[in-house]
Amino acid sequence: MAKLLTIFMLLLVLLQQNQAFNTRTSASQDNSAMYGATQGSLRPQECGGRCTTRCSATAYKKPCMFFCQKCCAKCLCVPPGTYGNKQSCPCYNNWKTKQGGPKCP
């Protein structure tokens, strides 16, 4: 009887951990979808608004918007925030200039 109770408790703990993991995973997927950070998650008409947010903190708004919209049109994603976070959108992150620098802001 003690073994059965121990197995039952272990199963209960495992189920709770699995449920917590699924909750965290779905929350992070919802968050990146909200920002259009997963590749291909945006529609082309959403690029303008996402790029406006992405370029809001720079002093070079025109070039930032030009390249952000060009990158968004190709990748259909824009990393969240005004700087960094490019790892959330590999296409956006890996597109380089001829000199090897980052093409997307």
Residue pairs with C-beta under 8 A, 6 or more apart in sequence:
29 38
32 38
32 41
32 80
32 88
33 41
35 50
35 78
35 79
35 80
35 88
36 42
36 46
36 50
36 76
36 77
36 78
37 77
37 78
37 79
37 80
37 85
37 88
37 89
38 77
38 88
38 89
39 75
39 76
39 77
39 89
39 90
39 91
39 92
40 75
40 76
40 77
41 76
41 77
42 50
42 72
42 76
42 77
42 78
43 76
44 72
44 73
44 76
47 68
47 69
47 72
47 73
47 76
47 78
48 69
50 68
50 72
50 78
51 64
51 65
51 68
51 69
51 72
51 78
52 65
53 78
53 82
54 64
54 68
54 78
54 79
54 81
54 82
54 105
55 61
55 64
55 65
55 68
55 82
55 105
56 82
57 82
57 83
58 64
58 82
58 105
64 105
67 103
67 104
67 105
68 78
68 104
68 105
70 103
70 104
71 78
71 91
71 92
71 95
71 103
71 104
71 105
72 78
72 92
74 91
74 95
75 89
75 91
75 92
75 95
75 104
77 88
77 89
77 91
77 92
78 89
78 92
79 85
79 86
79 87
79 88
79 89
79 92
79 93
80 88
86 92
86 93
86 102
86 104
87 93
92 104
93 102
93 104
95 102
95 103
95 104
96 102
96 103
97 103
